[in-house]
């Protein structure tokens, strides 16, 4: 019988970011340096349509699950999402997109994505903060 692989070792900066996200009212999602989901908080659960414990997935699975599209309904490639752009460029990125949550609802979102560096050349993950803009704004 094959034993399951041990869990990935997480950098302390990513662990602290998870603690921060868990204690804030803003919807937040954390990924590791490979873009794989590390955590999303309770406010994000309401938008994404499922508790974090039931939604662990890779970056590719994230994009397939939520089917991000732009304002005209065109699919947004994984490489063009704000978090991927933040990783690639090493600076924060912002975007507007529409997703289909895991409970089948559609959400228009504003997203700010930030690469997380432990040192200038050591990417340890990324953080996305997202919200549904109010219709009054």
N, C-alpha and C positions, 0 to 999 in steps of 0.2 A: 504494500500500500504506500502511495506517495504522500509525503507530508506537505501541507500547504506552505507556500513561500512565506518567510517572515515579513512583517509589515515594513514598508519603506522607512528608513531613518529620515526624519524631518529636521531641517535646520532650525535652530532656536528662534530666529527671526520669523519664520513661518508659523511656529507654535505660538509666539506672542501675537502675531497678526490674527490668528484664529481666536485667541482669547479676547482681543479687542473686538473683533466682529461679533462674537457671541454676546457681547455686552452693549451693543449699539442698536438703535431703533431703525437705522438705515439698512436696506437690503444689501448684503454683501456676499460675495462669492470668492473663494480662494482657490488657486491652482498651484501645483508644484512647477519646477522648471521645465518639465515635459508637457505642461498644459493640462495635466490630469487633475480632476477635481479633488481637493483636499477637504473643503468644508463650505457650507453656506448656512447662514444664520436663519433664525425663525422668521424675521420679516421677509427674507428671500423665499422661504418655504411657501408663503402665501401667494407669491407671484409665480413661482416655478411649479406649484401644484403638487408637491410631495415633500415629506420630511427628508432631511439630508440622509438619515440612516437607510432610506430606501432608494437613494438616487446616486450612489457612487459610480463614477464613470470616467472614461478618458476624454480628452479634448474632442476627438472625432465623434464619440458617442454624444457628447454635449451638443455639438452642432446638429447632428442627425435628430436628436430627441426634440430640440426646441425649434428646429426649422426656421432659423432667423432669415427675415426678408427685409428689404428696404421699403421706403415709403410707397414705391410703385408696385410692391409685391414680388420683386425679383429676388431670388435667393442670394444671400450674402455668403460668399465662400469663407471657409474657416480662416484663411490667411488674411481676410479683410475685416474681420471682427475687431472691435477695439482692443480686446485683451491680446490678440495675436499681434496687432500693430504695436502695442506698448512693448511687448517682448522683443519684436524685431528692431524697433527704433530705440529702445532703451529709455523712452520718455513716456509720460502719461498720454493717453489717447481718449478721445470722446467720440461718441456716435449715437445715432438714433436708429432703432430697429424695432421690428415687431417679431414676437415669438408666439408659439403655441405652447402653452404650459402642459405639464404631464396630466392635468385633469381636463384638457381639451379647450381651455379658455384662451382667447387671444389677448395679448398685452402689447401696447405701444410703450417702449421704454427709452429713456435716456440712460446712457452708460458712460461712466468714467472709469477707465482702466489704468492701473498703475503697476509698473514692474517693481518688484521688491528685490533690492540688492543688499546683501550683508556687507559687501565691500564694493568698491567701484567696478570691479570686474567679476563679481560673484553673484549672478542671478539666482535667487533662492525660490522665486515664485512670482505670483501676480495676484492683484486684488482688483476686483470689479465692484463698483458701487453702482446700483441702478435703481430707478424709480419710474413711476408712471406720471408723466407731466399732467398737471391738473388742467381741466378744460377751461378754467377761468383765466389761466396765465396767458 
